[in-house]
Amino acid sequence: MKIMQINLVGYKEWTESLGYDREWKIQNFQHGFLSRLNEIAAEINSFIITYRYDSYIMLLDGVLIGKNDYILTKIKELSPVPIDICFGYGKTLLDAERNCSINIDNILLAKDEKVLVAHFDLDGFSRKKLLFDAYLEVYKIYNKLFHYAIELGGLAYYFGGDNIGIFLGVENINKIIELANSFPSMKVGIGIGNNPREALKNAAEALHTIRIYRNRKIEIVDSKN
Ligand SMILES: Nc1nc2c(ncn2[C@@H]2O[C@H](COP(=O)(O)OP(=O)(O)OP(=O)(O)O)[C@@H](O)[C@H]2O)c(=O)[nH]1
């Protein structure tokens, strides 16, 4: 699996330079920066994951990042601080992060893997009345999925609402199906694609199919080619 990691150098110092009336400025930057990174990632059929906002992972399997520094120049222009970039390759996404190095050949010479994303969607979420009840339920499930993803070397990501994704290599398909079956009141759309954007599109299509037929909780859509 392949990734590019974008690290904001001196982000801590930048946030503290904003004075005490800063939280709104930090939130403004973080959501704006992530929004622009998402657009850049979508342009190259990738997807961005972040847990900390001072470091971002761009999933690169099946993505033509090439040696051109157009992407890197665009990202650098968006950041208030210098950025460090590393490229990682490994059997799993976690291995790829552990092997991250500045040498882009690390990924250019490596084989692209197909991307699997399991999109977990709780049943009846929008009918829950209290925001806190709804989020507490989602948070507990996210916590469980996050730990399980790490055991498989994958990355879990909260998409919003009652939607949680786990990104993995396709060899984990049976384990993901077993995991999906362990959750009552859950739909799981599994998308397999030649790049992260295609895998996510397939997962959304799989969830739509589940909603139409309503008699099953797991569906797989795979871009065979
Ligand atoms: N990030 C993300 N949010 C979504 C997606 N689909 C729906 N949502 C949001 O998730 C929340 C819940 O939507 P649904 O899951 O369709 O509502 P629900 O009540 O759970 O309905 P069922 O899933 O059909 O049981 C809403 O805020 C939607 O806007 C998606 O593909 N990605």
The ligand as an ORCA input file, in Angstrom:
! r2SCAN-3c Opt
* xyz 0 1
  N     -20.012     11.562      5.067
  C     -21.135     10.994      4.603
  N     -22.326     11.293      5.184
  C     -23.426     10.672      4.678
  C     -23.389      9.767      3.589
  N     -24.672      9.332      3.349
  C     -25.467      9.943      4.276
  N     -24.707     10.741      5.069
  C     -25.148     11.526      6.233
  O     -25.283     10.624      7.333
  C     -26.350     11.059      8.171
  C     -27.324      9.911      8.336
  O     -27.837      9.647      7.033
  P     -28.433      8.182      6.750
  O     -27.456      7.141      7.188
  O     -28.869      8.125      5.329
  O     -29.706      8.214      7.740
  P     -30.248      6.968      8.526
  O     -31.328      7.462      9.427
  O     -29.142      6.209      9.181
  O     -30.940      6.131      7.364
  P     -30.547      4.655      6.973
  O     -29.022      4.641      6.882
  O     -31.183      4.427      5.645
  O     -31.048      3.792      8.101
  C     -26.969     12.267      7.491
  O     -26.400     13.414      8.092
  C     -26.479     12.174      6.041
  O     -26.334     13.478      5.476
  C     -22.113      9.517      3.001
  O     -21.980      8.753      2.026
  N     -21.026     10.140      3.537
*
